[in-house]
Amino acid sequence: MIDEIKTAADDVYPEVVSLRRALHRHPELSGEEQETARRVTAWLDAYDLHVRTGVYGTGVVATLDGGRPGPTVLLRADMDALPIREETGLAFASEQDGVMHACGHDLHTSSLLGTIAILAEHREAVHGQVRACFQPHEERIPGGAPFMIDEGVLDASEGVPAPSAAFGQHVKPDLPPGTLGVRPGGFMASTDEVYVTVDGEGGHAADPHAAIDPVYVASEIVTGLQSLVSRRCPPGVPSVLTLGRFVADGATNVIPDTARLEGTFRAMDEDWRFRAHDLFRRLVHRTAEAHGATATVEVREGYPALRNDESTTALVQKAAREYVGPDRTVAADRWFAGEDFAYILQECPGTFYQLGVGSEHGLHTAQFTPDEEALRTGVGFMAYLTWRYGREHAAGG
Ligand code: NI
């Protein structure tokens, strides 16, 4: 089957590339993916699938029935772009000023369409059902995935059993095309935003004793908060706290009334994540109190930590070694970016893996230029993995 799928991937590759370029030329922001959804639907129309549109706005869900009994597998691609002005100079660069596919979601979407084309062509060999989800709104909190779940993408429907595994991929600039990055267990971070306002009492800089200096208090808070990661977080639980914004608008001779801190808190473990929120609040309030100031804390919860299931990930590793070879199957590092596929993996076992695209410039930059050759692997490997999972879990199906 691996050779048939590789041949099919080569056959569909030119069409996938031209679709990817069309998507790249017409990027759409989170929640506005109408044109993208229309192109997705137009592609799916060529195959005999059950297609549902308008799922959480612009989402599209297509179900393919395999020729043999087996489980349901959920495959997911995100469709939205970023508010970045493209500077790649490519012939098919964004025509939408200030909007760019700088996170590779154009590759994710076109790749999954190519995968569906291959699976449809080899439908008789496919065990079970394949549910392909084209998801809107990944780039902005609260994300699209939780709403797709609310709309039933993880439920049984019309004779199709609920998915027993979910797979998704993300482009990775520092891995060369033709490689895949896989990591079992904790893989990507939760991404919460923290906001602190310290209210002191402004005054003349020459009379600090008559004021309550919020700059000093906020500085104590910045320093103290580092103890959360160094002293309170268990060793071996990776976690990051960065306060990237510190605003206190006094003057050389003026102590201001307030100071404001903003930052990001990321964790690989959901238990620690919520314990850290409590410790964070307590440390801020008590530090402020110790100096006669008051503080308000806001923690805006982002996506949860993403955890890959051990068993499906073992299969992804095995299938990757078979498909691209052991030397091109890379042990992925922990990745401190956030990803709303984490919500899907909270409900359904599955794996999120990396597709090497070899770009000198990173994700979310105006020069991000993935090598399209990666799509040949992206398209074919997901088809192979899906077929392989179906066959492995077909017994009694
Ligand atoms: Ni992304």
Residues whose N, C-alpha, C, O or C-beta is under 5 A from the ligand:
A	BS01	NI	C103
